[in-house]
């Protein structure tokens, strides 16, 4: 991400914030986050979404009529992402923070993507990785960062999808992201195993020995290590990140450790994108009880990444 020449290190980052599914709690948690002095001190915000939601957009992509129509809601959510990405690629904003969307509604609205991660990859043409980060840290105050080697696919498809290429790609994007965006020049990254007890000598599957072990060695990862211990070891400070082979093993670890203040980060984009660690919560939307905590953390982390990349550009430009 290259900031325009007139941008100084002291200027607040400018972040696009998409409203997400207008039926959900996105507008509510954005409004709550914008009332928090920490977020307003950290950055300036450009809210992108439809009129008629619970927050007034700065960039309007249509009108939400409150009908509850999933296809219309998904269409609004998808259009907001497209507009926010266009703003970021044009340099009008420094990063993006996205409120939750409903994946089925997104597809019903005409956007054939399993979720934000895949849509952002397609819109930017970049190889990306989905990372969940517990920014306030786990045991001993150490942050837990979990990167998914595969994202939104059926569990039955996972063994075939966890290839050496998938692991190498996740490792490469993770290493680059932790270095550039998190200031960790030589990150220590572990690979979580696929089968119970790493297959127990082949009794429960041979993928860990046949695929994961050589892939980990080639990619400079520690492991594979059993899923029931690797995340604990990371929270104790042994690793800067863990690459998980599939969605639920990684997501469960991060949400048990830090639900409500973890952040979803899309690594590999030409700009930072962060989001809360939860979904649309359609069951509580409009009741005024949604917790903006994870949205606040997402805004703060996105602003922090922008400031760090500005400093790196300033140093590299001076040398």
N, C-alpha and C positions, 0 to 999 in steps of 0.2 A: 504494500500500500504506500503510494507516494503522495504526500500532502502537497497541495499547491504551494508555490514558492512564498506567497504572502502569509501563509499560516505560521505562527510563531509557537514555540513550545509552551508559552504561557496561556494561549487561547484555549478555551474550553473545547473539547471534542464535540462534534455535531453528529448526533445519532438519529437515524430513522427508527421509528418504533411502529411496528405493524400491529393492528388491532386484533388480528386472528379471526376466529369464528365469531361473528357478532351475536350468536345465540349463547356463547359461553361467558366466562368471567374475564376475558381479555381486557375489555374496555374498563372494567371495574378495577382490576389490579394495576392497569396503567394509570388511571386516575389517582389511585392510592399512592402509587410510587412517586407520581409527580407532586404530591403534597409533602413528600419527605425531603428535608433539607439536604440530606446526604446526596441524593440524586441530582437535585438542582444545583448543588455546589460542584458536582463532578462534570456535568456536561450540559449542552443544549439539546433539545429534542424536537424532532419533526414527526408528529404522529401521522401515520398513513392508514387510512381506512375509510369506511363509509360514513356518511352523515346518518343521524338517527340512532347511533349507538350511545353508550353512556359517557363517552369522551369526545370532545370536539376535535376532529382531525385538522391538521394543517394542510395536508394533501388529501383531497377527496377523490375516491375512486368509484363512487356511486352512492346510492341511497338505500339504507336498510329500512324496510317497512315493518319489521317486527313480526313477520308472518310465520317465522319458524321453519321456513322451507329449507331443508338441508342443502339442496343444490344451489339455491341462491346464496346461502351463507358460505358455502364452499367457494363459489365464484368470487364473492367479495374478498375472502381470505387470500385466494390465489392472485387476484389482481393487485392486492396490496403488496404481496411479496414481489411480484414483477416490478412494481413501481419503486419499491425500496431498493431493489438490486440495481435498477437503472440509475437511481440517484447516487448510489455508492460507486458504481462504475464510472459515472461522470465526474466524480469528485465533489459532488454537492453535499454529501455526508461522509463521515469518516468510518462509520460502522452501522450495523443493524442489530436491533433487539426485537425479537419476534414474540408476540403473545401466542398462546396455544391455538392450534387448529384441529379440526376433526378430519381424520384421514379419509373416511368414507365420504364425507361431505365434499372434501376437496376434489375427489375423483368424480363425484356426481356433478360438480360444478364445471367439469371439463378439463381438469388438470390431472393428467395420468401419472401421478407420482405417489409413492407410498408415504411420503412425508416431506417435511422441510428440507432435510439433509439432501435427499435425492434431487429435489427441485432446485436447490441452490447450486448443486454440482452441475446440473444441466444448463442453468442460466448463465453460469460463468465459464463452463468448459474446463473446470479444474477437478483433479482428483482430490477428494476430501475424506475426512474421517470424523466420526461423531464421538465427541468426548464429553463425559459428564465430570464436572469438577466440584468437589466439596471445598469451597473456597475458604471456609473458616476452620478447616482441618478436622482430622479425626483424633484417634488416641495420641496423646502427647503433643497435640497441636499440629500434626503433620497433615498436609492436604492429601486427599485421596482423589486421584484422577484416573478415570477408566475410559479407554478407547475401544470402540467396537470394530472388530474385523469384518463382521457382517451385520447388517442392520435389520430392516423390516422384511424378513422372509419367514416362511413356515419352518418350524423346528425340524420337520422331516427332511428339509432341504439343506440343513446346516452342515452335516458331514461332507457333502460334496462341494459346498461353497467355501469351506475353510481350507483353502489351498495355500501352497507356498507363496504364490503371487499375491493373494489377499493379505497374508500376514506381512509380507515384505512391503506392500503398499501402505498398510496401516502403520507399520514401524517407521517408514520414511516420512510420512506426513506428520506423525506424532513427534518425531525427533526434531523436524524443522519447526513445528509449531511451538514446542516447548522452548526451543532456543530463541526464536524470534519474538514470540508473544508473551512468554513467561520468564524470560531472562535466565534460562537454565542451559548453559553452553554445552554441557555433556550429560544429557539426561540418562538416568538409570531406568530402563524399561523392562518389565517382566511380561512374560506371556502366560496367560491362564490356560490350563489344560481343558480338554474337551470332555473326556470321559471320567467317571468316578475313579479316583486313585490313579489317574493317568492310564486307565485301562487295565491296571493290575496284571501286567505281564501279558496282555492280550486277552484276558478273560472277559473284559467289558469293552472290547474294541481295540483296534491297533492304530488308530489315527494319531494318537499322541506320539508314539514311537516312530511311525512311518512317515508322517507329514509334519507334525508340529515341531518335533525336536530338531530335525535338520533345518527347517525353516527358521527357527529361533536362532540357531547357530549362524546361519547365513546372514540374518538381519541384525545381529549383534544384540539379541534379547536374552535375558536370563530365563531359563525354563525350557519346556513348559513346567509350571508348578501347579499343584492341585488347587482347584477352585476353593476348597474349604480352608486354605491357609494363605493363599497369595495376597488376598485383599487385607488381611490382618497384618501381614508383613509390610505391606505398603503403608498402612496407617501408622505403623511404628517407625517409618522413615527409611526403610530399606530401598524403596523404589519411588521414582518421581511419577510414574504412570504404570498402569497395567493394561495390556491389550487383551481384551476378552474375546473369545471365539464367536459368541452369539449374544443377541440382544438381552435376553432375560437374566443370564448369569451376571452380566455387567451392570445392568440397570438395577437389579435387586440389591447388589452390593452397595451401590452408591446411595440408593434411596433408604435403605436401612440405616446407613451411616449418617445420612445428612438430609433427609427429606425436608423440604421447605426452605433450605438455603443452599442447595446445590444449583449448578448452572450448566446448561447444555451449550457447548461451544463447538462450532463447525470449523475444524482445522483444515487448512489448505486453501481457503478462499483468498482473494486479493484484498479483502477487508475483513475485520472481525465480525462474526455474527454470534450472538448469545441469546439464550432464551431461558425461561423458568424450567424447573425440573418436573413440572406436572402438566396435566392435560386441561381440557376445556371446562371440566366440572359443570356440565350442563344441569346437574341436579340441584346446584346451589346458586346458579347464575341469577342475578337480579335481586338477591336477598340481602345484599350489603354485608355479607359475612366472609367473603373471599379474602385470604391473607395475601397481601402483596409482597411478602418477604422475599420469595425467590425472584420475583420480577425486579425488586430493588437490587438484589445481588447481581442479577444479569446486567442491569444498567451500569452498576459500579464496575463490574469486571470488564465490560466492553469499553468503557471510558479509560480504564487502566491500561488495557492493551493498546489503545490508540496513543496514549501518552508515551508508553514504552517504545512503540515503533517510531514515533516522532524523534525521541532521543537517539535511537539507533541511526536514523537517517541523518540527524544533525552531526553525530560523531563520524559517520562514514563520509559525509560531505566535507568534513573539515580535515580529513586525512588524505 
